[in-house]
């Protein structure tokens, strides 16, 4: 059964979600083969800056089978992994994610 909002996803995404829900996807096989497993919250954010490749890799190195991520969009519709609406807590600069474009050098 698809969750709210999943019915509006592209057909390929709906097929992937249906596979997860049915138990036939690789993700389902990995995550549900054991009674307990670790999910890293924002990666290993207490070791490396949260939502960075370093934090994700460190969480897997420490045994996490999944990584919880927070995704926000910039004003130009780009996706960024950022928990807070404003970057002040993690950078010291007060800036709303949604109020700026993603500028890649």
Gaussian input, Z-matrix of N, CA and C with variables (Angstrom, degrees):
# hf/3-21g

backbone

0 1
 N
 C     1     B1
 C     2     B2     1     A1
 N     3     B3     2     A2     1     D1
 C     4     B4     3     A3     2     D2
 C     5     B5     4     A4     3     D3
 N     6     B6     5     A5     4     D4
 C     7     B7     6     A6     5     D5
 C     8     B8     7     A7     6     D6
 N     9     B9     8     A8     7     D7
 C    10    B10     9     A9     8     D8
 C    11    B11    10    A10     9     D9
 N    12    B12    11    A11    10    D10
 C    13    B13    12    A12    11    D11
 C    14    B14    13    A13    12    D12
 N    15    B15    14    A14    13    D13
 C    16    B16    15    A15    14    D14
 C    17    B17    16    A16    15    D15
 N    18    B18    17    A17    16    D16
 C    19    B19    18    A18    17    D17
 C    20    B20    19    A19    18    D18
 N    21    B21    20    A20    19    D19
 C    22    B22    21    A21    20    D20
 C    23    B23    22    A22    21    D21
 N    24    B24    23    A23    22    D22
 C    25    B25    24    A24    23    D23
 C    26    B26    25    A25    24    D24
 N    27    B27    26    A26    25    D25
 C    28    B28    27    A27    26    D26
 C    29    B29    28    A28    27    D27
 N    30    B30    29    A29    28    D28
 C    31    B31    30    A30    29    D29
 C    32    B32    31    A31    30    D30
 N    33    B33    32    A32    31    D31
 C    34    B34    33    A33    32    D32
 C    35    B35    34    A34    33    D33
 N    36    B36    35    A35    34    D34
 C    37    B37    36    A36    35    D35
 C    38    B38    37    A37    36    D36
 N    39    B39    38    A38    37    D37
 C    40    B40    39    A39    38    D38
 C    41    B41    40    A40    39    D39
 N    42    B42    41    A41    40    D40
 C    43    B43    42    A42    41    D41
 C    44    B44    43    A43    42    D42
 N    45    B45    44    A44    43    D43
 C    46    B46    45    A45    44    D44
 C    47    B47    46    A46    45    D45
 N    48    B48    47    A47    46    D46
 C    49    B49    48    A48    47    D47
 C    50    B50    49    A49    48    D48
 N    51    B51    50    A50    49    D49
 C    52    B52    51    A51    50    D50
 C    53    B53    52    A52    51    D51
 N    54    B54    53    A53    52    D52
 C    55    B55    54    A54    53    D53
 C    56    B56    55    A55    54    D54
 N    57    B57    56    A56    55    D55
 C    58    B58    57    A57    56    D56
 C    59    B59    58    A58    57    D57
 N    60    B60    59    A59    58    D58
 C    61    B61    60    A60    59    D59
 C    62    B62    61    A61    60    D60
 N    63    B63    62    A62    61    D61
 C    64    B64    63    A63    62    D62
 C    65    B65    64    A64    63    D63
 N    66    B66    65    A65    64    D64
 C    67    B67    66    A66    65    D65
 C    68    B68    67    A67    66    D66
 N    69    B69    68    A68    67    D67
 C    70    B70    69    A69    68    D68
 C    71    B71    70    A70    69    D69
 N    72    B72    71    A71    70    D70
 C    73    B73    72    A72    71    D71
 C    74    B74    73    A73    72    D72
 N    75    B75    74    A74    73    D73
 C    76    B76    75    A75    74    D74
 C    77    B77    76    A76    75    D75
 N    78    B78    77    A77    76    D76
 C    79    B79    78    A78    77    D77
 C    80    B80    79    A79    78    D78
 N    81    B81    80    A80    79    D79
 C    82    B82    81    A81    80    D80
 C    83    B83    82    A82    81    D81
 N    84    B84    83    A83    82    D82
 C    85    B85    84    A84    83    D83
 C    86    B86    85    A85    84    D84
 N    87    B87    86    A86    85    D85
 C    88    B88    87    A87    86    D86
 C    89    B89    88    A88    87    D87
 N    90    B90    89    A89    88    D88
 C    91    B91    90    A90    89    D89
 C    92    B92    91    A91    90    D90
 N    93    B93    92    A92    91    D91
 C    94    B94    93    A93    92    D92
 C    95    B95    94    A94    93    D93
 N    96    B96    95    A95    94    D94
 C    97    B97    96    A96    95    D95
 C    98    B98    97    A97    96    D96
 N    99    B99    98    A98    97    D97
 C   100   B100    99    A99    98    D98
 C   101   B101   100   A100    99    D99
 N   102   B102   101   A101   100   D100
 C   103   B103   102   A102   101   D101
 C   104   B104   103   A103   102   D102
 N   105   B105   104   A104   103   D103
 C   106   B106   105   A105   104   D104
 C   107   B107   106   A106   105   D105
 N   108   B108   107   A107   106   D106
 C   109   B109   108   A108   107   D107
 C   110   B110   109   A109   108   D108
 N   111   B111   110   A110   109   D109
 C   112   B112   111   A111   110   D110
 C   113   B113   112   A112   111   D111
 N   114   B114   113   A113   112   D112
 C   115   B115   114   A114   113   D113
 C   116   B116   115   A115   114   D114
 N   117   B117   116   A116   115   D115
 C   118   B118   117   A117   116   D116
 C   119   B119   118   A118   117   D117
 N   120   B120   119   A119   118   D118
 C   121   B121   120   A120   119   D119
 C   122   B122   121   A121   120   D120
 N   123   B123   122   A122   121   D121
 C   124   B124   123   A123   122   D122
 C   125   B125   124   A124   123   D123
 N   126   B126   125   A125   124   D124
 C   127   B127   126   A126   125   D125
 C   128   B128   127   A127   126   D126
 N   129   B129   128   A128   127   D127
 C   130   B130   129   A129   128   D128
 C   131   B131   130   A130   129   D129
 N   132   B132   131   A131   130   D130
 C   133   B133   132   A132   131   D131
 C   134   B134   133   A133   132   D132
 N   135   B135   134   A134   133   D133
 C   136   B136   135   A135   134   D134
 C   137   B137   136   A136   135   D135
 N   138   B138   137   A137   136   D136
 C   139   B139   138   A138   137   D137
 C   140   B140   139   A139   138   D138
 N   141   B141   140   A140   139   D139
 C   142   B142   141   A141   140   D140
 C   143   B143   142   A142   141   D141
 N   144   B144   143   A143   142   D142
 C   145   B145   144   A144   143   D143
 C   146   B146   145   A145   144   D144
 N   147   B147   146   A146   145   D145
 C   148   B148   147   A147   146   D146
 C   149   B149   148   A148   147   D147
 N   150   B150   149   A149   148   D148
 C   151   B151   150   A150   149   D149
 C   152   B152   151   A151   150   D150
 N   153   B153   152   A152   151   D151
 C   154   B154   153   A153   152   D152
 C   155   B155   154   A154   153   D153
 N   156   B156   155   A155   154   D154
 C   157   B157   156   A156   155   D155
 C   158   B158   157   A157   156   D156
 N   159   B159   158   A158   157   D157
 C   160   B160   159   A159   158   D158
 C   161   B161   160   A160   159   D159
 N   162   B162   161   A161   160   D160
 C   163   B163   162   A162   161   D161
 C   164   B164   163   A163   162   D162
 N   165   B165   164   A164   163   D163
 C   166   B166   165   A165   164   D164
 C   167   B167   166   A166   165   D165
 N   168   B168   167   A167   166   D166
 C   169   B169   168   A168   167   D167
 C   170   B170   169   A169   168   D168
 N   171   B171   170   A170   169   D169
 C   172   B172   171   A171   170   D170
 C   173   B173   172   A172   171   D171
 N   174   B174   173   A173   172   D172
 C   175   B175   174   A174   173   D173
 C   176   B176   175   A175   174   D174
 N   177   B177   176   A176   175   D175
 C   178   B178   177   A177   176   D176
 C   179   B179   178   A178   177   D177
 N   180   B180   179   A179   178   D178
 C   181   B181   180   A180   179   D179
 C   182   B182   181   A181   180   D180
 N   183   B183   182   A182   181   D181
 C   184   B184   183   A183   182   D182
 C   185   B185   184   A184   183   D183
 N   186   B186   185   A185   184   D184
 C   187   B187   186   A186   185   D185
 C   188   B188   187   A187   186   D186
 N   189   B189   188   A188   187   D187
 C   190   B190   189   A189   188   D188
 C   191   B191   190   A190   189   D189
 N   192   B192   191   A191   190   D190
 C   193   B193   192   A192   191   D191
 C   194   B194   193   A193   192   D192
 N   195   B195   194   A194   193   D193
 C   196   B196   195   A195   194   D194
 C   197   B197   196   A196   195   D195
 N   198   B198   197   A197   196   D196
 C   199   B199   198   A198   197   D197
 C   200   B200   199   A199   198   D198
 N   201   B201   200   A200   199   D199
 C   202   B202   201   A201   200   D200
 C   203   B203   202   A202   201   D201
 N   204   B204   203   A203   202   D202
 C   205   B205   204   A204   203   D203
 C   206   B206   205   A205   204   D204
 N   207   B207   206   A206   205   D205
 C   208   B208   207   A207   206   D206
 C   209   B209   208   A208   207   D207
 N   210   B210   209   A209   208   D208
 C   211   B211   210   A210   209   D209
 C   212   B212   211   A211   210   D210
 N   213   B213   212   A212   211   D211
 C   214   B214   213   A213   212   D212
 C   215   B215   214   A214   213   D213
 N   216   B216   215   A215   214   D214
 C   217   B217   216   A216   215   D215
 C   218   B218   217   A217   216   D216
 N   219   B219   218   A218   217   D217
 C   220   B220   219   A219   218   D218
 C   221   B221   220   A220   219   D219
 N   222   B222   221   A221   220   D220
 C   223   B223   222   A222   221   D221
 C   224   B224   223   A223   222   D222
 N   225   B225   224   A224   223   D223
 C   226   B226   225   A225   224   D224
 C   227   B227   226   A226   225   D225
 N   228   B228   227   A227   226   D226
 C   229   B229   228   A228   227   D227
 C   230   B230   229   A229   228   D228
 N   231   B231   230   A230   229   D229
 C   232   B232   231   A231   230   D230
 C   233   B233   232   A232   231   D231
 N   234   B234   233   A233   232   D232
 C   235   B235   234   A234   233   D233
 C   236   B236   235   A235   234   D234
 N   237   B237   236   A236   235   D235
 C   238   B238   237   A237   236   D236
 C   239   B239   238   A238   237   D237
 N   240   B240   239   A239   238   D238
 C   241   B241   240   A240   239   D239
 C   242   B242   241   A241   240   D240
 N   243   B243   242   A242   241   D241
 C   244   B244   243   A243   242   D242
 C   245   B245   244   A244   243   D243
 N   246   B246   245   A245   244   D244
 C   247   B247   246   A246   245   D245
 C   248   B248   247   A247   246   D246
 N   249   B249   248   A248   247   D247
 C   250   B250   249   A249   248   D248
 C   251   B251   250   A250   249   D249
 N   252   B252   251   A251   250   D250
 C   253   B253   252   A252   251   D251
 C   254   B254   253   A253   252   D252
 N   255   B255   254   A254   253   D253
 C   256   B256   255   A255   254   D254
 C   257   B257   256   A256   255   D255
 N   258   B258   257   A257   256   D256
 C   259   B259   258   A258   257   D257
 C   260   B260   259   A259   258   D258
 N   261   B261   260   A260   259   D259
 C   262   B262   261   A261   260   D260
 C   263   B263   262   A262   261   D261
 N   264   B264   263   A263   262   D262
 C   265   B265   264   A264   263   D263
 C   266   B266   265   A265   264   D264
 N   267   B267   266   A266   265   D265
 C   268   B268   267   A267   266   D266
 C   269   B269   268   A268   267   D267
 N   270   B270   269   A269   268   D268
 C   271   B271   270   A270   269   D269
 C   272   B272   271   A271   270   D270
 N   273   B273   272   A272   271   D271
 C   274   B274   273   A273   272   D272
 C   275   B275   274   A274   273   D273
 N   276   B276   275   A275   274   D274
 C   277   B277   276   A276   275   D275
 C   278   B278   277   A277   276   D276
 N   279   B279   278   A278   277   D277
 C   280   B280   279   A279   278   D278
 C   281   B281   280   A280   279   D279
 N   282   B282   281   A281   280   D280
 C   283   B283   282   A282   281   D281
 C   284   B284   283   A283   282   D282
 N   285   B285   284   A284   283   D283
 C   286   B286   285   A285   284   D284
 C   287   B287   286   A286   285   D285
 N   288   B288   287   A287   286   D286
 C   289   B289   288   A288   287   D287
 C   290   B290   289   A289   288   D288
 N   291   B291   290   A290   289   D289
 C   292   B292   291   A291   290   D290
 C   293   B293   292   A292   291   D291
 N   294   B294   293   A293   292   D292
 C   295   B295   294   A294   293   D293
 C   296   B296   295   A295   294   D294
 N   297   B297   296   A296   295   D295
 C   298   B298   297   A297   296   D296
 C   299   B299   298   A298   297   D297
 N   300   B300   299   A299   298   D298
 C   301   B301   300   A300   299   D299
 C   302   B302   301   A301   300   D300
 N   303   B303   302   A302   301   D301
 C   304   B304   303   A303   302   D302
 C   305   B305   304   A304   303   D303
 N   306   B306   305   A305   304   D304
 C   307   B307   306   A306   305   D305
 C   308   B308   307   A307   306   D306
 N   309   B309   308   A308   307   D307
 C   310   B310   309   A309   308   D308
 C   311   B311   310   A310   309   D309
 N   312   B312   311   A311   310   D310
 C   313   B313   312   A312   311   D311
 C   314   B314   313   A313   312   D312

   B1=1.4462
   B2=1.5261
   B3=1.3066
   B4=1.4527
   B5=1.5161
   B6=1.3139
   B7=1.4561
   B8=1.5243
   B9=1.3209
   B10=1.4581
   B11=1.5194
   B12=1.3128
   B13=1.4497
   B14=1.5189
   B15=1.3431
   B16=1.4494
   B17=1.5196
   B18=1.3225
   B19=1.4615
   B20=1.5233
   B21=1.3184
   B22=1.4643
   B23=1.5204
   B24=1.3204
   B25=1.4706
   B26=1.5218
   B27=1.3504
   B28=1.4665
   B29=1.5257
   B30=1.3308
   B31=1.4647
   B32=1.5210
   B33=1.3376
   B34=1.4676
   B35=1.5243
   B36=1.3278
   B37=1.4613
   B38=1.5199
   B39=1.3273
   B40=1.4693
   B41=1.5233
   B42=1.3253
   B43=1.4676
   B44=1.5264
   B45=1.3192
   B46=1.4652
   B47=1.5218
   B48=1.3379
   B49=1.4612
   B50=1.5258
   B51=1.3180
   B52=1.4629
   B53=1.5221
   B54=1.3498
   B55=1.4671
   B56=1.5243
   B57=1.3312
   B58=1.4669
   B59=1.5142
   B60=1.3389
   B61=1.4626
   B62=1.5325
   B63=1.3282
   B64=1.4643
   B65=1.5262
   B66=1.3330
   B67=1.4593
   B68=1.5117
   B69=1.3383
   B70=1.4569
   B71=1.5275
   B72=1.3128
   B73=1.4666
   B74=1.5149
   B75=1.3505
   B76=1.4732
   B77=1.5249
   B78=1.3322
   B79=1.4670
   B80=1.5190
   B81=1.3106
   B82=1.4636
   B83=1.5217
   B84=1.3241
   B85=1.4620
   B86=1.5209
   B87=1.3220
   B88=1.4647
   B89=1.5249
   B90=1.3227
   B91=1.4643
   B92=1.5194
   B93=1.3089
   B94=1.4549
   B95=1.5195
   B96=1.3444
   B97=1.4569
   B98=1.5227
   B99=1.3168
   B100=1.4567
   B101=1.5196
   B102=1.3208
   B103=1.4576
   B104=1.5187
   B105=1.3282
   B106=1.4621
   B107=1.5176
   B108=1.3197
   B109=1.4531
   B110=1.5189
   B111=1.3117
   B112=1.4592
   B113=1.5184
   B114=1.3194
   B115=1.4560
   B116=1.5216
   B117=1.3148
   B118=1.4602
   B119=1.5228
   B120=1.3193
   B121=1.4586
   B122=1.5229
   B123=1.3376
   B124=1.4726
   B125=1.5162
   B126=1.3167
   B127=1.4548
   B128=1.5151
   B129=1.3042
   B130=1.4669
   B131=1.5224
   B132=1.3242
   B133=1.4589
   B134=1.5102
   B135=1.3200
   B136=1.4726
   B137=1.5292
   B138=1.3413
   B139=1.4569
   B140=1.5317
   B141=1.3143
   B142=1.4641
   B143=1.5227
   B144=1.3334
   B145=1.4696
   B146=1.5339
   B147=1.3297
   B148=1.4690
   B149=1.5225
   B150=1.3135
   B151=1.4705
   B152=1.5169
   B153=1.3271
   B154=1.4628
   B155=1.5274
   B156=1.3205
   B157=1.4719
   B158=1.5268
   B159=1.3242
   B160=1.4668
   B161=1.5285
   B162=1.3128
   B163=1.4638
   B164=1.5271
   B165=1.3295
   B166=1.4660
   B167=1.5287
   B168=1.3412
   B169=1.4639
   B170=1.5301
   B171=1.3149
   B172=1.4641
   B173=1.5257
   B174=1.3285
   B175=1.4625
   B176=1.5259
   B177=1.3261
   B178=1.4662
   B179=1.5286
   B180=1.3299
   B181=1.4705
   B182=1.5257
   B183=1.3296
   B184=1.4687
   B185=1.5284
   B186=1.3326
   B187=1.4592
   B188=1.5079
   B189=1.3076
   B190=1.4669
   B191=1.5275
   B192=1.3230
   B193=1.4571
   B194=1.5202
   B195=1.3222
   B196=1.4618
   B197=1.5235
   B198=1.3228
   B199=1.4544
   B200=1.5230
   B201=1.3248
   B202=1.4669
   B203=1.5159
   B204=1.3252
   B205=1.4585
   B206=1.5231
   B207=1.3017
   B208=1.4606
   B209=1.5192
   B210=1.3192
   B211=1.4566
   B212=1.5178
   B213=1.3120
   B214=1.4639
   B215=1.5173
   B216=1.3167
   B217=1.4581
   B218=1.5174
   B219=1.3288
   B220=1.4553
   B221=1.5255
   B222=1.3245
   B223=1.4662
   B224=1.5248
   B225=1.3366
   B226=1.4641
   B227=1.5316
   B228=1.3433
   B229=1.4541
   B230=1.5174
   B231=1.3177
   B232=1.4635
   B233=1.5276
   B234=1.3259
   B235=1.4570
   B236=1.5242
   B237=1.3236
   B238=1.4634
   B239=1.5228
   B240=1.3193
   B241=1.4605
   B242=1.5156
   B243=1.3125
   B244=1.4625
   B245=1.5143
   B246=1.3108
   B247=1.4628
   B248=1.5200
   B249=1.3131
   B250=1.4651
   B251=1.5308
   B252=1.3278
   B253=1.4642
   B254=1.5249
   B255=1.3343
   B256=1.4545
   B257=1.5314
   B258=1.3323
   B259=1.4656
   B260=1.5313
   B261=1.3234
   B262=1.4642
   B263=1.5302
   B264=1.3260
   B265=1.4630
   B266=1.5282
   B267=1.3163
   B268=1.4602
   B269=1.5263
   B270=1.3394
   B271=1.4727
   B272=1.5198
   B273=1.3306
   B274=1.4593
   B275=1.5184
   B276=1.3296
   B277=1.4719
   B278=1.5212
   B279=1.3150
   B280=1.4605
   B281=1.5272
   B282=1.3470
   B283=1.4526
   B284=1.5172
   B285=1.3198
   B286=1.4517
   B287=1.5229
   B288=1.3328
   B289=1.4580
   B290=1.5230
   B291=1.3225
   B292=1.4558
   B293=1.5308
   B294=1.3088
   B295=1.4609
   B296=1.5151
   B297=1.3552
   B298=1.4614
   B299=1.5191
   B300=1.3193
   B301=1.4558
   B302=1.5318
   B303=1.3052
   B304=1.4587
   B305=1.5192
   B306=1.2978
   B307=1.4620
   B308=1.5134
   B309=1.3268
   B310=1.4497
   B311=1.5210
   B312=1.3338
   B313=1.4742
   B314=1.5160
   A1=108.37
   A2=117.31
   A3=121.51
   A4=110.67
   A5=115.63
   A6=121.69
   A7=110.14
   A8=116.50
   A9=121.56
   A10=109.53
   A11=117.22
   A12=122.56
   A13=113.37
   A14=118.16
   A15=120.43
   A16=112.41
   A17=117.36
   A18=120.79
   A19=111.67
   A20=117.65
   A21=121.64
   A22=112.27
   A23=117.19
   A24=121.43
   A25=109.67
   A26=118.05
   A27=120.94
   A28=110.51
   A29=116.72
   A30=121.66
   A31=112.00
   A32=118.26
   A33=120.15
   A34=111.11
   A35=116.43
   A36=120.52
   A37=110.06
   A38=117.54
   A39=120.57
   A40=110.44
   A41=117.20
   A42=120.61
   A43=110.37
   A44=116.97
   A45=120.44
   A46=110.63
   A47=116.88
   A48=120.34
   A49=111.00
   A50=116.75
   A51=120.13
   A52=110.38
   A53=117.06
   A54=120.76
   A55=110.77
   A56=117.03
   A57=120.77
   A58=109.61
   A59=116.67
   A60=120.14
   A61=111.84
   A62=118.32
   A63=120.79
   A64=112.83
   A65=116.39
   A66=119.82
   A67=113.92
   A68=118.10
   A69=119.93
   A70=113.97
   A71=118.07
   A72=119.60
   A73=111.08
   A74=117.16
   A75=119.66
   A76=111.95
   A77=117.43
   A78=119.94
   A79=110.36
   A80=117.12
   A81=120.71
   A82=110.28
   A83=116.84
   A84=120.46
   A85=111.20
   A86=117.78
   A87=121.47
   A88=111.39
   A89=116.76
   A90=120.43
   A91=114.04
   A92=117.59
   A93=118.99
   A94=113.69
   A95=117.81
   A96=119.38
   A97=112.12
   A98=116.99
   A99=121.35
   A100=109.51
   A101=116.47
   A102=120.46
   A103=112.63
   A104=116.92
   A105=121.10
   A106=109.46
   A107=115.91
   A108=120.74
   A109=108.24
   A110=115.69
   A111=121.43
   A112=110.96
   A113=115.74
   A114=123.17
   A115=105.68
   A116=116.47
   A117=120.73
   A118=109.60
   A119=116.17
   A120=122.24
   A121=109.32
   A122=116.70
   A123=123.26
   A124=111.97
   A125=116.89
   A126=121.26
   A127=108.41
   A128=116.49
   A129=120.64
   A130=106.87
   A131=115.76
   A132=121.82
   A133=114.88
   A134=116.85
   A135=119.17
   A136=111.68
   A137=117.16
   A138=122.75
   A139=110.78
   A140=116.55
   A141=123.83
   A142=108.01
   A143=118.26
   A144=118.89
   A145=110.17
   A146=116.60
   A147=120.74
   A148=111.54
   A149=114.72
   A150=123.34
   A151=113.06
   A152=116.20
   A153=120.71
   A154=107.81
   A155=117.39
   A156=118.59
   A157=112.15
   A158=116.33
   A159=120.47
   A160=110.88
   A161=116.99
   A162=121.03
   A163=111.02
   A164=117.21
   A165=120.28
   A166=110.38
   A167=117.13
   A168=120.80
   A169=111.40
   A170=116.73
   A171=120.27
   A172=111.18
   A173=117.20
   A174=119.29
   A175=110.99
   A176=117.18
   A177=120.44
   A178=109.71
   A179=117.08
   A180=121.12
   A181=110.91
   A182=116.23
   A183=121.02
   A184=112.79
   A185=117.73
   A186=120.16
   A187=117.49
   A188=119.07
   A189=120.15
   A190=109.70
   A191=117.11
   A192=121.37
   A193=112.12
   A194=116.72
   A195=120.82
   A196=108.57
   A197=115.75
   A198=121.92
   A199=107.85
   A200=116.42
   A201=121.83
   A202=106.83
   A203=116.30
   A204=119.86
   A205=109.84
   A206=114.89
   A207=121.60
   A208=105.95
   A209=116.75
   A210=120.89
   A211=109.11
   A212=115.39
   A213=123.06
   A214=107.85
   A215=116.33
   A216=120.01
   A217=110.19
   A218=114.54
   A219=121.47
   A220=108.42
   A221=116.56
   A222=119.68
   A223=112.41
   A224=117.98
   A225=120.35
   A226=112.08
   A227=116.47
   A228=121.49
   A229=115.58
   A230=118.28
   A231=121.32
   A232=109.53
   A233=115.99
   A234=121.22
   A235=109.98
   A236=116.13
   A237=122.03
   A238=108.29
   A239=115.88
   A240=120.59
   A241=107.25
   A242=115.33
   A243=122.10
   A244=107.56
   A245=117.12
   A246=120.37
   A247=112.09
   A248=116.41
   A249=121.25
   A250=111.25
   A251=116.07
   A252=120.64
   A253=110.79
   A254=116.40
   A255=122.43
   A256=107.82
   A257=117.68
   A258=121.01
   A259=114.24
   A260=117.85
   A261=121.36
   A262=113.76
   A263=118.25
   A264=120.92
   A265=111.92
   A266=117.43
   A267=119.94
   A268=114.36
   A269=117.67
   A270=119.14
   A271=113.91
   A272=117.30
   A273=121.13
   A274=113.30
   A275=117.35
   A276=121.85
   A277=109.26
   A278=117.41
   A279=120.95
   A280=109.69
   A281=115.66
   A282=121.07
   A283=108.85
   A284=116.89
   A285=120.73
   A286=109.70
   A287=116.54
   A288=121.53
   A289=110.30
   A290=117.21
   A291=121.97
   A292=112.41
   A293=117.72
   A294=121.00
   A295=114.90
   A296=117.08
   A297=120.27
   A298=111.01
   A299=115.39
   A300=120.42
   A301=108.93
   A302=114.11
   A303=119.69
   A304=107.37
   A305=115.58
   A306=120.75
   A307=108.63
   A308=116.02
   A309=120.89
   A310=107.79
   A311=117.80
   A312=119.67
   A313=112.83
   D1=129.48
   D2=-179.86
   D3=-78.59
   D4=146.63
   D5=178.23
   D6=-82.02
   D7=168.12
   D8=178.70
   D9=-55.15
   D10=132.57
   D11=178.43
   D12=90.84
   D13=-23.08
   D14=-178.87
   D15=-71.49
   D16=-26.22
   D17=-179.58
   D18=-65.38
   D19=-21.29
   D20=-179.35
   D21=-92.16
   D22=0.69
   D23=-179.63
   D24=-73.83
   D25=158.18
   D26=176.50
   D27=-57.82
   D28=157.75
   D29=-176.36
   D30=-56.52
   D31=-40.98
   D32=-179.32
   D33=-64.37
   D34=-39.06
   D35=177.95
   D36=-67.52
   D37=-41.66
   D38=178.22
   D39=-60.57
   D40=-38.58
   D41=179.03
   D42=-65.90
   D43=-41.42
   D44=177.94
   D45=-63.81
   D46=-43.21
   D47=179.45
   D48=-64.64
   D49=-39.44
   D50=178.37
   D51=-62.90
   D52=-38.66
   D53=178.44
   D54=-64.16
   D55=-41.22
   D56=178.10
   D57=-62.49
   D58=-47.14
   D59=-178.04
   D60=-66.09
   D61=-30.34
   D62=-178.31
   D63=-81.49
   D64=-15.75
   D65=-179.94
   D66=92.78
   D67=5.80
   D68=-176.88
   D69=-98.91
   D70=-1.72
   D71=-178.53
   D72=-82.87
   D73=155.49
   D74=175.48
   D75=-59.30
   D76=-36.80
   D77=179.03
   D78=-62.37
   D79=-44.49
   D80=179.47
   D81=-62.41
   D82=-44.59
   D83=-179.79
   D84=-60.99
   D85=-39.31
   D86=-179.18
   D87=-71.78
   D88=-49.76
   D89=-172.23
   D90=-77.30
   D91=-27.93
   D92=-174.28
   D93=-105.10
   D94=11.96
   D95=178.73
   D96=-81.78
   D97=-8.57
   D98=-179.69
   D99=-131.16
   D100=155.96
   D101=-179.44
   D102=-71.83
   D103=-31.58
   D104=-177.52
   D105=-135.31
   D106=142.32
   D107=173.55
   D108=-155.13
   D109=161.29
   D110=-178.70
   D111=-92.82
   D112=136.61
   D113=171.00
   D114=-116.29
   D115=120.64
   D116=-178.96
   D117=-78.50
   D118=129.14
   D119=-179.93
   D120=-87.23
   D121=107.73
   D122=-176.23
   D123=63.30
   D124=28.74
   D125=-174.98
   D126=80.05
   D127=-157.91
   D128=175.90
   D129=-90.28
   D130=65.20
   D131=-174.12
   D132=-64.18
   D133=-17.38
   D134=176.55
   D135=-83.44
   D136=-12.99
   D137=-179.99
   D138=-104.28
   D139=-45.08
   D140=-178.85
   D141=-124.29
   D142=162.98
   D143=177.14
   D144=-55.58
   D145=131.40
   D146=-175.85
   D147=-59.98
   D148=150.89
   D149=179.59
   D150=56.88
   D151=41.21
   D152=174.28
   D153=-121.96
   D154=157.92
   D155=176.35
   D156=-55.87
   D157=-33.73
   D158=178.70
   D159=-63.61
   D160=-43.82
   D161=179.91
   D162=-66.79
   D163=-40.07
   D164=178.67
   D165=-64.77
   D166=-46.60
   D167=-179.24
   D168=-63.73
   D169=-40.82
   D170=180.00
   D171=-65.32
   D172=-37.47
   D173=179.34
   D174=-65.50
   D175=-39.15
   D176=177.19
   D177=-67.62
   D178=-42.23
   D179=178.42
   D180=-58.15
   D181=-33.06
   D182=-178.96
   D183=-88.08
   D184=4.46
   D185=172.21
   D186=108.35
   D187=2.88
   D188=178.51
   D189=-69.92
   D190=138.46
   D191=175.47
   D192=-95.68
   D193=-11.57
   D194=179.97
   D195=-149.49
   D196=157.27
   D197=178.18
   D198=-125.69
   D199=124.45
   D200=175.47
   D201=-82.29
   D202=129.62
   D203=177.76
   D204=-124.74
   D205=153.13
   D206=173.87
   D207=-110.98
   D208=132.72
   D209=-177.54
   D210=-121.55
   D211=132.65
   D212=176.18
   D213=-125.30
   D214=166.32
   D215=176.51
   D216=-117.26
   D217=145.97
   D218=176.26
   D219=-85.10
   D220=175.33
   D221=-178.51
   D222=-65.14
   D223=-22.04
   D224=177.28
   D225=-96.62
   D226=15.42
   D227=173.00
   D228=80.89
   D229=12.76
   D230=178.73
   D231=-83.70
   D232=144.23
   D233=177.75
   D234=-86.55
   D235=136.95
   D236=174.89
   D237=-134.85
   D238=144.89
   D239=176.00
   D240=-86.21
   D241=106.03
   D242=-178.20
   D243=-153.92
   D244=127.32
   D245=-178.81
   D246=-75.05
   D247=-47.37
   D248=-175.00
   D249=-87.96
   D250=152.62
   D251=176.10
   D252=-69.41
   D253=-26.10
   D254=-179.23
   D255=-120.18
   D256=143.70
   D257=-174.91
   D258=-85.52
   D259=4.69
   D260=-173.85
   D261=-57.92
   D262=-44.76
   D263=-176.74
   D264=-60.67
   D265=-37.04
   D266=-175.23
   D267=-95.60
   D268=-18.24
   D269=-176.67
   D270=-123.51
   D271=-19.92
   D272=-175.64
   D273=90.34
   D274=-15.66
   D275=178.73
   D276=-96.59
   D277=134.96
   D278=179.45
   D279=-87.35
   D280=109.58
   D281=-179.93
   D282=-153.54
   D283=126.40
   D284=176.39
   D285=-77.80
   D286=133.25
   D287=-179.46
   D288=-60.26
   D289=-47.51
   D290=-175.91
   D291=-65.41
   D292=-22.33
   D293=-176.62
   D294=-86.58
   D295=3.33
   D296=-176.82
   D297=-134.87
   D298=157.58
   D299=176.16
   D300=-87.63
   D301=162.35
   D302=175.03
   D303=-90.70
   D304=115.65
   D305=-179.51
   D306=-107.96
   D307=114.12
   D308=179.05
   D309=-105.19
   D310=120.54
   D311=-178.42
   D312=-65.00

